[in-house]
Amino acid sequence: MADPRARYLRQQAELGGNEVVLDGLAARRLDGSAAKAQEAAAAPTSTDDPTESPRRRAAEAPSRRADWRIGAPPIPEAGMSIVSPAIPLVGDPLAGLETLEQVAERIRSTYCCGLCQTRKNAVPGEGSATAKLVLVGEGPGATEDETGRPFVGQAGKLLEDILSAIELRREDVFICNVVKCRPPQNRKPQPDEIEACLPYLRRQLAILKPRVILALGTTAAETLLGVKKSLGALRLKVHQYDGIPLVVTYHPAALLRNPNWKKPTWDDVRIARQLLDR
């Protein structure tokens, strides 16, 4: 059986990690000659292919899974605590929606802002109705607009790989966005567009009652926490949204543009995973 530490080294490299710690040894960078030496020391066997994605490896027998706990950061200090506005019992069009599918159907059939006029498909979100982890992004892109599904392009593939690395499948979680229709040219949603869609997101979270929320990117973080702050100021804290731990990290699309953000994202995701196990 392959050394689990070797699997971890390769997983860290795939997710953008630059440093690792093994059994008290000094941290080593995974680049240049050091990376080559690590790869030589961890030569693959016929059953452990380093070119396999984390998602494929996690689908194999549990004994072959790289342990995401190795080198995981400690759970950070508490951050902001936000209480969402209560949905009124009378007069609110979403008050009677009791299931995720009812919310999704309302989103598909309603035109609440200018984004609805240019969409091909609304993208309500998808995943398990009993999900304990909810991931919230900014808004649909071109592929999502074509398919009506969130995170199905390159960023979605990367997100699935990261989830798999912490032993979760896409179908185990619920994935959605702040706005449910694609902004033209994938621009950032305008404040009035966010305000129009926010009741749907709040209703989805109220129905799901997840154990942890992972905010992907600045727009999702600012919207859920009701603040205007940089991603750096909001990361590395455990915020509270209606009593639910909320962790902030980079959007997967940002990781495709800047691979240097993969390592901090990997740490953020592992913080969320630890909270999920509490």
C-alpha positions in Angstrom: 0.0 0.0 0.0 1.3 3.4 -0.9 2.6 5.7 1.9 -0.3 8.0 2.9 2.2 10.9 3.3 3.2 10.6 -0.3 -0.5 10.8 -1.4 -0.9 13.9 0.8 2.2 15.6 -0.9 0.7 15.0 -4.3 -2.8 16.2 -3.2 -1.2 19.4 -1.8 0.6 20.0 -5.1 -2.6 19.6 -7.1 -4.5 22.0 -4.8 -1.7 24.6 -5.0 0.0 23.9 -1.7 3.6 25.1 -1.3 4.4 23.8 2.1 3.9 20.6 4.0 4.8 19.3 7.5 5.4 15.6 8.0 5.8 14.1 11.5 7.7 17.0 12.9 10.1 17.4 10.0 10.9 20.8 8.7 8.5 22.2 6.0 9.7 21.8 2.4 8.6 23.7 -0.7 7.1 21.6 -3.4 8.9 23.2 -6.2 12.3 22.8 -8.0 14.6 20.1 -6.9 12.8 19.5 -3.6 9.6 18.7 -5.4 11.4 16.3 -7.7 13.1 14.6 -4.8 9.7 14.1 -3.1 8.2 12.7 -6.2 11.2 10.3 -6.6 10.8 9.2 -3.0 7.1 8.6 -3.6 7.2 6.6 -6.8 3.7 5.5 -7.7 2.7 1.9 -7.6 0.3 0.3 -10.1 -2.6 1.2 -7.8 -1.6 4.7 -6.9 -1.4 7.0 -10.0 -0.2 10.5 -9.2 -2.0 11.8 -12.2 -5.4 10.8 -10.8 -7.6 13.7 -9.6 -8.5 13.9 -5.9 -12.1 13.2 -6.9 -11.2 9.9 -8.5 -8.9 8.9 -5.6 -11.6 9.7 -3.0 -14.0 7.5 -4.9 -11.7 4.5 -4.3 -11.5 2.4 -1.2 -11.2 4.4 2.1 -7.7 3.0 2.7 -6.5 4.9 -0.4 -7.9 8.3 0.5 -5.4 11.0 1.3 -6.0 12.3 4.8 -7.1 16.0 4.6 -6.5 16.3 8.3 -2.7 16.1 7.9 -1.4 19.6 8.4 -4.9 21.1 8.6 -5.0 24.5 10.3 -6.6 25.0 13.7 -10.1 26.4 13.8 -9.7 30.2 14.0 -11.2 32.8 16.3 -14.8 33.9 16.2 -15.7 36.7 13.7 -18.9 38.5 13.0 -22.3 37.3 14.1 -25.2 38.1 11.8 -28.9 37.5 12.3 -30.9 37.6 9.0 -34.2 39.5 8.9 -37.2 37.3 9.9 -39.6 36.4 7.1 -42.9 37.9 7.9 -45.8 35.5 8.4 -48.2 37.7 6.3 -47.5 39.5 3.0 -44.2 37.8 2.1 -44.4 35.8 -1.2 -41.8 33.3 0.0 -43.3 32.7 3.5 -45.3 29.7 2.3 -42.4 28.0 0.5 -41.4 25.0 2.6 -39.1 23.0 0.2 -36.1 23.7 -1.9 -38.0 22.7 -5.0 -40.8 25.1 -4.3 -38.2 27.9 -3.9 -36.5 26.7 -7.2 -39.8 26.8 -9.1 -40.6 30.3 -7.8 -37.1 31.4 -9.0 -37.7 29.9 -12.4 -41.1 31.4 -12.9 -40.5 34.9 -11.4 -38.9 38.0 -13.0 -37.7 40.1 -10.1 -34.9 42.2 -11.6 -33.3 43.1 -14.9 -31.1 39.9 -14.9 -34.2 37.8 -15.4 -34.9 39.5 -18.8 -31.6 38.3 -20.3 -31.2 34.9 -18.8 -31.6 31.6 -20.7 -32.2 29.7 -17.5 -32.5 30.6 -13.9 -30.0 28.8 -11.7 -31.7 28.2 -8.3 -29.0 25.8 -6.9 -28.8 22.1 -6.5 -27.7 19.4 -4.1 -29.0 17.4 -1.1 -32.1 18.6 0.7 -30.4 17.4 3.9 -27.0 19.0 3.2 -25.0 19.9 6.2 -22.7 22.1 4.1 -23.9 24.9 1.9 -21.6 26.6 -0.6 -22.6 30.0 -1.8 -21.0 31.7 -4.9 -21.6 35.0 -6.6 -23.7 34.2 -9.7 -24.1 31.9 -12.7 -21.7 32.1 -15.6 -22.3 31.2 -19.3 -22.3 27.4 -18.9 -24.6 27.7 -15.9 -27.0 29.9 -17.8 -27.1 27.3 -20.6 -27.7 24.4 -18.3 -29.6 25.9 -15.3 -27.1 24.2 -13.0 -24.5 26.0 -10.7 -20.8 25.4 -10.9 -20.6 23.1 -13.9 -17.8 24.8 -15.9 -14.0 24.7 -15.1 -14.6 26.3 -11.7 -17.2 23.7 -10.9 -14.8 20.9 -11.8 -12.2 22.4 -9.4 -14.8 22.7 -6.7 -15.8 19.1 -7.0 -12.1 18.0 -6.8 -11.7 20.1 -3.6 -14.9 18.6 -2.1 -13.7 15.2 -2.9 -10.4 15.8 -1.2 -12.3 16.4 2.1 -14.3 13.3 1.5 -17.5 14.9 0.3 -19.4 14.4 -3.0 -21.2 17.2 -4.9 -24.4 15.4 -4.1 -23.7 15.5 -0.4 -23.8 19.4 -0.3 -26.0 22.2 -1.5 -24.5 24.6 -4.0 -26.1 27.9 -5.0 -25.3 31.6 -5.7 -26.3 35.0 -4.4 -28.0 35.9 -7.6 -29.9 33.2 -9.5 -29.5 34.6 -13.1 -26.4 35.4 -15.0 -25.2 39.0 -15.1 -24.2 40.1 -18.6 -20.6 39.4 -19.5 -20.3 37.8 -16.0 -20.0 41.2 -14.4 -20.4 41.6 -10.6 -24.1 41.8 -9.6 -25.4 45.3 -8.9 -26.7 46.1 -5.4 -30.3 46.2 -6.6 -29.9 42.8 -8.3 -28.5 41.3 -5.1 -31.3 42.8 -3.0 -33.9 41.3 -5.4 -32.5 37.8 -5.1 -31.4 37.8 -1.5 -34.8 36.6 -0.1 -34.5 33.4 -2.1 -31.0 32.7 -0.7 -32.2 33.4 2.8 -35.2 31.1 2.3 -33.0 28.3 1.0 -30.8 28.6 4.1 -33.8 28.7 6.4 -35.1 25.5 4.9 -31.8 23.7 4.8 -30.6 24.7 8.3 -27.0 23.6 7.4 -24.3 22.9 9.9 -21.7 25.1 8.0 -21.8 27.7 5.3 -18.9 28.3 3.0 -18.9 31.7 1.2 -17.0 31.5 -2.1 -15.7 34.9 -2.9 -16.1 38.5 -1.8 -19.7 39.0 -3.2 -21.0 36.0 -1.3 -19.2 36.9 1.9 -20.3 40.5 1.9 -23.9 39.7 1.1 -24.2 37.0 3.8 -22.5 39.1 6.4 -23.9 42.5 5.4 -20.6 44.3 5.3 -18.2 45.9 2.8 -14.8 44.4 3.6 -12.0 42.7 1.7 -11.8 39.0 1.4 -8.5 39.1 3.4 -10.3 40.8 6.3 -13.1 38.2 6.3 -11.0 35.1 5.9 -9.5 33.1 8.8 -12.4 33.7 11.2 -15.5 31.7 12.0 -18.4 34.0 11.5 -22.0 33.2 12.5 -25.0 33.5 10.2 -28.2 32.9 12.2 -26.1 30.8 14.5 -24.5 28.8 11.7 -20.7 28.8 11.4 -19.7 30.7 8.2 -16.3 30.4 6.6 -15.1 32.7 3.9 -12.7 31.7 1.1 -11.8 32.4 -2.6 -14.2 31.6 -5.4 -13.0 28.7 -7.5 -12.9 30.9 -10.6 -10.4 33.1 -8.9 -8.2 30.1 -8.3 -8.1 29.4 -12.0 -6.8 33.0 -12.6 -4.4 32.9 -9.6 -3.1 29.5 -8.5 -1.3 31.1 -5.6 -4.7 31.3 -3.9 -5.2 27.5 -3.9 -3.2 26.9 -0.8 -5.1 29.4 1.4 -8.4 28.1 -0.1 -7.4 24.5 0.8 -6.8 25.7 4.4 -10.2 27.5 4.5 -12.0 24.4 3.2 -10.4 22.2 5.8 -11.5 24.6 8.5 -15.0 24.3 7.3 -14.7 20.5 7.2 -13.5 20.4 10.8 -16.6 22.5 11.8 -18.7 20.0 9.9 -17.4 17.2 12.1 -18.1 19.0 15.4 
